[in-house]
Amino acid sequence: MVKDSRKNRKLNLFLFILPIALLIFLLPLFTLTKPGVLGKYLGLKLMVYETTRISSIAGPCDNLTFYKSEIMVTYIYGEDNRPIPGANGAPVNMANNKKARDPSWEQLVWFLKCDNTDKEKYIDNVFNCVDYAEKLQNNAANAGWKAAFVGIDIRDDATDNVSGHAINAFQTTDYGLVYIDCTRFKDETAYDADKLVKVEAGKQYQATYIFPSRIVPVFLDYHFNYTVLNIDLIEWPMTEW
C-alpha cells in the first residue's frame, strides 16, 4: 500500500512537471512564428533571433528605393520651437515621402541590413547620435518606409549626469512600435551597430544587437549604464501635403 502511494505521488509529480516542461520548450517556437502577446512578453531577443532566417532570404542591397515619389524635406523642431541641430550645428532634416508605409519586422530588418548609417564613425562636433538618427530616417523615407526621429533624456548611472540621446522608431505591422539605435559609439567594436532598444521611462536603457552573427567579437547585448528619464520627442514624417 505504501509502495503504491509512493508510485502515485511520483506519477502525479511527473504529470504535473511534463506540461510545464513542454510549455517552456514550445513557447519560444510559438512566439517566433506568431508575434503576438506572448512574443512581446518574452522580450526583444526573440525578434532578434529571427534575423538569421530573414538575412538568408533578404534580397540584394543594390536597390533600396521603393515606392519613391515626391520627397519633401522639413526641419525637426525642439521644445523651444527652434530646429534641432546636428553635431556641426546644422538643422536636422526630416524626409517626408507621400508613399512611405509602415514596414513589417522582416522588412525593417532587411532595410537595416542594407543601410550603412551604422557604419559611420562617431566624431564629436562632426557626427553624433542626432546625425545617425537623421540619416537613418532620411534613408528610410527614400526607401519607402516611415520612420520617426526620437529624442530621449538619459541619466548616466555612474555619474548621475543627464544628457540627450537620439534614436529612431518604426511602427511595424506585426510587432508594433519598436525603437532602433544605430549610433556607433566610440568604444563599439561591432561590425553592425544596429540595435533594438527598449525605451521605458524609469528603467535601464536596454540594447540588443540585431545582427549578432556579424559582430566581432561576438556578443548580443551592448551594455549601457544609463536610465531612461523620459521621451522628449517622437517626430513622424508627413505623408500628405
C-alpha positions as CSV (number, residue, x, y, z in Angstrom):
1,M,0.0,0.0,0.0
2,V,2.8,2.3,0.9
3,K,4.7,1.5,-2.4
4,D,1.5,2.2,-4.4
5,S,1.1,5.5,-2.7
6,R,4.7,6.5,-3.5
7,K,4.2,5.4,-7.1
8,N,1.1,7.5,-7.4
9,R,2.9,10.6,-5.9
10,K,5.7,10.1,-8.4
11,L,3.3,9.7,-11.3
12,N,1.3,12.8,-10.2
13,L,4.5,14.8,-9.9
14,F,5.6,13.6,-13.4
15,L,2.2,14.5,-14.9
16,F,2.5,18.0,-13.2
17,I,6.0,18.7,-14.5
18,L,5.5,17.3,-18.0
19,P,3.2,20.0,-19.4
20,I,5.3,22.8,-17.8
21,A,8.4,21.4,-19.5
22,L,6.6,21.2,-22.8
23,L,5.4,24.7,-22.4
24,I,8.9,26.1,-21.7
25,F,10.2,24.2,-24.8
26,L,7.4,25.1,-27.2
27,L,6.7,28.7,-26.1
28,P,9.7,30.3,-27.8
29,L,9.0,28.4,-31.1
30,F,5.4,29.7,-30.9
31,T,6.4,33.3,-30.3
32,L,8.9,33.3,-33.2
33,T,6.2,32.4,-35.7
34,K,3.3,34.3,-34.1
35,P,4.5,37.7,-32.7
36,G,1.5,38.4,-30.5
37,V,1.1,39.0,-26.8
38,L,3.4,36.1,-25.9
39,G,6.2,37.3,-28.2
40,K,6.1,40.7,-26.6
41,Y,6.0,39.2,-23.1
42,L,9.2,37.2,-23.7
43,G,11.1,40.4,-24.8
44,L,13.1,41.7,-27.6
45,K,15.6,38.9,-28.2
46,L,13.2,36.6,-29.8
47,M,12.7,39.2,-32.5
48,V,16.4,39.4,-33.0
49,Y,16.8,35.6,-33.4
50,E,14.5,35.9,-36.4
51,T,17.2,37.9,-38.3
52,T,19.1,34.7,-39.1
53,R,16.2,33.4,-41.2
54,I,15.4,36.9,-42.6
55,S,19.0,37.5,-43.6
56,S,19.1,34.3,-45.6
57,I,16.0,35.3,-47.7
58,A,16.6,39.0,-48.0
59,G,17.0,40.4,-51.5
60,P,20.0,42.3,-52.8
61,C,21.0,45.6,-51.4
62,D,21.8,47.4,-54.6
63,N,18.3,49.0,-54.8
64,L,16.9,50.3,-51.6
65,T,14.4,52.7,-53.2
66,F,10.8,51.5,-53.3
67,Y,7.5,53.5,-53.6
68,K,9.6,56.7,-54.1
69,S,7.5,59.7,-55.0
70,E,7.8,63.3,-54.2
71,I,10.1,63.8,-51.2
72,M,9.7,67.0,-49.2
73,V,12.3,68.0,-46.6
74,T,11.4,69.8,-43.4
75,Y,13.1,70.7,-40.2
76,I,12.6,68.9,-36.8
77,Y,11.8,71.4,-34.1
78,G,12.6,71.0,-30.4
79,E,10.7,72.3,-27.3
80,D,11.9,75.8,-27.9
81,N,10.4,75.8,-31.4
82,R,13.8,76.0,-32.9
83,P,15.2,73.5,-35.4
84,I,17.2,70.7,-33.7
85,P,20.9,71.0,-34.6
86,G,23.2,68.1,-35.5
87,A,26.8,67.8,-34.3
88,N,28.0,70.6,-36.6
89,G,25.2,72.9,-35.8
90,A,23.2,72.5,-39.0
91,P,19.4,71.9,-38.6
92,V,18.3,68.3,-38.7
93,N,16.2,67.4,-41.8
94,M,13.1,65.2,-41.8
95,A,12.5,63.5,-45.2
96,N,8.8,63.1,-46.0
97,N,7.6,60.6,-48.6
98,K,4.0,60.6,-49.7
99,K,4.2,56.8,-50.5
100,A,6.0,55.8,-47.4
101,R,4.4,53.0,-45.4
102,D,5.0,51.0,-42.1
103,P,7.3,48.0,-42.5
104,S,6.9,44.6,-41.1
105,W,9.7,43.4,-38.8
106,E,11.1,41.4,-41.6
107,Q,11.1,44.3,-44.0
108,L,12.7,46.5,-41.3
109,V,15.5,44.0,-40.7
110,W,16.2,43.8,-44.5
111,F,16.4,47.6,-44.7
112,L,18.7,47.9,-41.7
113,K,20.9,45.1,-43.0
114,C,21.3,47.0,-46.3
115,D,21.5,50.5,-44.8
116,N,25.0,51.8,-44.0
117,T,24.1,54.5,-41.4
118,D,25.6,52.5,-38.5
119,K,28.9,52.3,-40.4
120,E,29.5,56.0,-39.9
121,K,32.2,56.9,-37.4
122,Y,31.2,58.8,-34.3
123,I,33.1,62.1,-34.1
124,D,32.4,64.8,-31.6
125,N,31.2,68.1,-33.3
126,V,31.1,66.3,-36.6
127,F,28.7,63.3,-36.5
128,N,26.9,62.2,-33.3
129,C,23.7,60.4,-32.3
130,V,21.5,63.2,-33.8
131,D,23.1,62.7,-37.2
132,Y,22.8,58.9,-37.0
133,A,19.0,59.3,-36.3
134,E,18.6,61.9,-39.0
135,K,20.4,59.8,-41.7
136,L,18.5,56.6,-40.8
137,Q,15.2,58.5,-41.0
138,N,16.1,60.1,-44.3
139,N,17.3,56.8,-45.8
140,A,14.1,55.0,-44.6
141,A,11.9,57.7,-46.3
142,N,13.8,57.3,-49.5
143,A,13.4,53.5,-49.3
144,G,9.6,53.9,-48.8
145,W,9.4,53.3,-45.0
146,K,8.0,55.5,-42.3
147,A,10.4,56.2,-39.5
148,A,10.3,58.6,-36.6
149,F,13.1,60.8,-35.1
150,V,13.1,60.2,-31.4
151,G,14.7,62.3,-28.6
152,I,15.1,60.9,-25.1
153,D,16.8,62.0,-21.9
154,I,19.1,59.5,-20.2
155,R,21.0,59.5,-16.9
156,D,24.5,58.1,-16.5
157,D,24.1,55.7,-13.6
158,A,27.8,56.1,-12.7
159,T,28.0,59.9,-12.7
160,D,24.3,60.9,-12.5
161,N,24.9,63.2,-15.5
162,V,21.8,63.8,-17.6
163,S,22.1,64.1,-21.4
164,G,20.0,63.8,-24.5
165,H,20.1,60.9,-27.0
166,A,18.6,60.5,-30.5
167,I,17.2,57.2,-31.9
168,N,14.5,56.1,-34.3
169,A,11.2,54.4,-34.1
170,F,9.2,52.3,-36.6
171,Q,5.6,51.3,-36.3
172,T,5.9,47.7,-37.5
173,T,2.8,46.0,-38.8
174,D,3.4,42.8,-36.8
175,Y,5.3,43.8,-33.6
176,G,4.0,47.3,-33.2
177,L,6.3,50.2,-32.1
178,V,10.0,49.4,-32.0
179,Y,12.9,51.6,-31.2
180,I,16.2,51.4,-33.2
181,D,19.5,52.8,-32.1
182,C,22.1,52.8,-34.9
183,T,24.7,55.1,-33.3
184,R,28.2,53.6,-33.4
185,F,29.7,54.7,-30.0
186,K,33.4,55.3,-29.7
187,D,34.1,52.1,-27.8
188,E,31.8,49.9,-30.0
189,T,33.5,47.1,-32.0
190,A,30.5,45.6,-33.7
191,Y,30.6,45.2,-37.5
192,D,26.9,46.1,-37.5
193,A,25.9,48.7,-34.8
194,D,22.1,48.5,-35.4
195,K,20.5,47.8,-32.0
196,L,16.9,47.1,-31.0
197,V,16.3,49.1,-27.8
198,K,13.8,49.0,-25.0
199,V,12.8,52.5,-24.0
200,E,10.8,52.9,-20.9
201,A,10.9,55.9,-18.5
202,G,12.5,55.0,-15.2
203,K,14.1,51.8,-16.5
204,Q,17.6,50.9,-17.8
205,Y,18.3,51.6,-21.5
206,Q,18.4,48.1,-22.8
207,A,20.0,47.4,-26.2
208,T,20.3,44.2,-28.2
209,Y,22.2,43.8,-31.4
210,I,20.0,42.9,-34.4
211,F,22.8,41.1,-36.3
212,P,24.7,39.2,-33.7
213,S,26.2,36.7,-36.1
214,R,28.2,39.5,-37.8
215,I,29.6,41.0,-34.6
216,V,33.3,40.8,-33.9
217,P,33.8,39.9,-31.1
218,V,30.5,38.0,-30.8
219,F,28.2,39.4,-28.1
220,L,24.5,40.1,-28.1
221,D,24.0,42.9,-25.7
222,Y,25.5,46.4,-25.7
223,H,25.6,47.3,-22.0
224,F,24.5,50.9,-21.3
225,N,24.8,52.1,-17.8
226,Y,22.0,54.6,-18.4
227,T,18.5,55.0,-17.1
228,V,15.8,56.4,-19.4
229,L,14.2,59.5,-17.8
230,N,11.7,60.4,-20.4
231,I,10.9,60.6,-24.1
232,D,11.1,64.2,-25.2
233,L,10.2,63.9,-28.9
234,I,8.7,61.5,-31.4
235,E,8.5,63.2,-34.7
236,W,6.9,61.3,-37.5
237,P,7.2,62.3,-41.2
238,M,4.3,63.7,-43.2
239,T,2.7,61.6,-46.0
240,E,0.3,64.3,-47.1
241,W,0.9,67.9,-48.1
